[in-house]
Amino acid sequence: MNATYQTIIVKFKETITELNGIFSDVQFWGVATLKEWIDDYESTRFTQTDSHTAVITSEYNMECVKEWLHRHSEIAELTEY
């Protein structure tokens, strides 16, 4: 099997800890953090690299992830690889 993964590096305007506040209603969201939310997308992983930045990889859900991020967070910089 030859999987092709897309990768983005996202630098948020807020800290990732602040963004986790989106998920304060765990019963509603089903998760407690941004990492958990993104990791719930099949074949998608979120790796925090500093307080504002994360590397996200996905085999086939990247467009959904990017759309969700643009709707629910302020992005300072997004680089696609």
Number of C-alpha atoms within 10 A of each C-alpha: 3 4 8 9 15 16 17 17 19 21 22 19 15 15 13 20 12 13 18 16 12 15 17 13 11 11 9 9 12 12 17 17 20 20 17 15 18 23 17 14 15 11 14 20 19 19 14 16 12 10 13 18 21 20 17 23 22 22 14 16 16 20 11 10 18 14 10 12 16 10 10 10 14 13 16 12 11 14 10 10 8
